[in-house]
Structures are given as structure tokens and as C-alpha cells.
Amino acid sequence: MVVAVGTDGVDAALGFAVSEARRHQLPLHLIHVLQFTAGEAYVGMDGGMPDAAKATLDRAQEKAERLVGSDIPVTAELILNGWIVEDLVRHSEGASMIVLQHRLLSRVRRVFRGSIAQSVAYHANVPVVSVPEAWKPRLGPDSVVTACVQDPIEASALLRAAFEEARARSARLVVLHAWWLSASFDVVVADGALRDDWSARSRQEIAPVLEPLEREFSNLEYEIKVQHAPPVQAVLDAARKSDLLVLGRRHHRLPHHSHLGPVARAVLDHAPCPVLIAPELADSQSATRPRQSRPA
């Protein structure tokens, strides 16, 4: 399990990763990438930045070792003069997941600095978990994992990841699908009959994807929730009641900037709980049943 160590802190990401490592009995590998700006690269590497980077990584490793105890191995790797996104993706090959800490930035700062979590999720071939820096584990015995399904045809990977996480946590699984027409059109058209019809058809569409998982995870409790609401709002509302959100990355054949849809990008920026982005399955494993028509 790869944990990205940033300069802005790593406590929340480590807390999540340590719990996951214990649940799945996986070693932790911490990576800190020192990426220079153009000006810093011109000045060179003699300004104490490598030493500061090593100290940052050493502190994170010491904290991880204290949290995890002697049962789980913890290793650390410092990459000097690297590229954060590219190096995290490259060093995650063969890992079970990448865990990053999400910084709370203003919209303006995020426009100029970008989102490392989003960029890693664009490229990675393994699940990527973004943990908000203010996150704390929810107290209480009832754990909830929410799988957010937009298109059942492309939901196999995210549903499998959600079932696996729910089983590991002994959690209840909620399979959420939210729909909303354009703002002015929805108010006029979305009456009770349309809502009932959409709910029934959504459940019918997702049933074939859930059937093999229901057999494999026969002891897992889950429910399907079809909600008439703007998808971002519905997912963020669910995040306040969930220990983990699971979303899917869109198909690799789409243009690169489309691999994360607008819902996933908004949720990564604003969800108060950890968000897992599952990469799509290989083509041979993807659902091939025909798409049913929906209102435009």
C-alpha cells in the first residue's frame, strides 16, 4: 500500500492507510517526491531542500511505525528532483492502492496549484484514495461504505471495490444512484410517475451487475438507493454519513481529461470522508449488455 507523503502534512492519510493495512494485512510504503519549481531547479539542490524532504519523510515513517506497531512492515522512499504525479503512479505498479492526503484549498488556489489526487487518479491503474486533511474516523459500531453509480454498464470495477471494502470493514453497503434533469426542465417534468419509473428502471439496470457480486459476497448487507437529486449534492450528502465513498473512473478510451467526470472531481474536492476512485476493469471484464434509453 503506497502512501504519498506531502509537505502539508500526512496525519489523516496515515490514519486511513494504517487502518487499511491492518484490515488487509499489507505492508506500507511511504513515498515523498521532491519536485522543484523552475526557479528552484535553476538555483540547484544546495538550499537544504533535500535535507528538509528527508526529515519530512523520516517523521512520517516514525509516525506510521508507532501507529501500526510491529505487525506491519513500513518502508520509505525519497525521490529527489522528481515529478509528483508521474513518480507516484510509476511507483504504485503492483500496489493495492495509493493513499493521498487532500489539502483544503480555496477555489482560486486550486485553479493555480491543481489537484494532485485528481491527477494521480487520472493515470493510476490501481485504486486511489483521497483523504481530507481534517478527516477523523467516525465513532460508533455502524460502518457505511457508499458506492456511487452513475452508469451501471461501467460500474463493475467500483462495485467490486466497494463490496471488498465493505466486507473488510464489516460495513453496510449502500449502492447510490442519483439523477436530475436540467434545472428548469426537471421542475416541470419530474413528477411522481417519472420518479417511480426512473427508480424502477435504475434498479433493473444495475441488477445484472450486482448478481455475481451478491453471490460472491453472500453475507454482506447492501441496499440500492435511487435518489432524485443533483448527483453532486446527493453524493456529498451521503459522504456525511459514510466512512468511505467509492466512485469509478470513466473509460480509458475517452479523452484523457474526461477520465474523471464532474461528479468525481467535485467530490474529491469537497467530500468530508475518504474517497476511493476505482480504475475501470479491462475490456474483457467489462459489462457488454446494451444500454437502455433514458430521457435526454
NORBEL-V196720 format. One record per run of one state. SS is the DSSP state (a for helix, b for strand, c for the rest). FROM is the first residue (numbers start at 1). LEN is the number of residues. Records with the same first field share a line. If there is no record, write none. Layout:
BEGIN
SS->FROM-LEN + FROM-LEN
END
This chain:
BEGIN
c->1-1 + 5-6 + 25-3 + 35-3 + 44-5 + 69-5 + 81-3 + 91-6 + 103-4 + 114-2 + 124-3 + 133-11 + 149-3 + 155-1 + 170-2 + 180-3 + 190-2 + 217-5 + 229-2 + 240-4 + 249-7 + 259-3 + 271-3 + 279-4 + 286-11
b->2-3 + 28-7 + 74-7 + 97-6 + 127-6 + 144-5 + 172-8 + 222-7 + 244-5 + 274-5
a->11-14 + 38-6 + 49-20 + 84-7 + 107-7 + 116-8 + 152-3 + 156-14 + 183-7 + 192-25 + 231-9 + 256-3 + 262-9 + 283-3
END
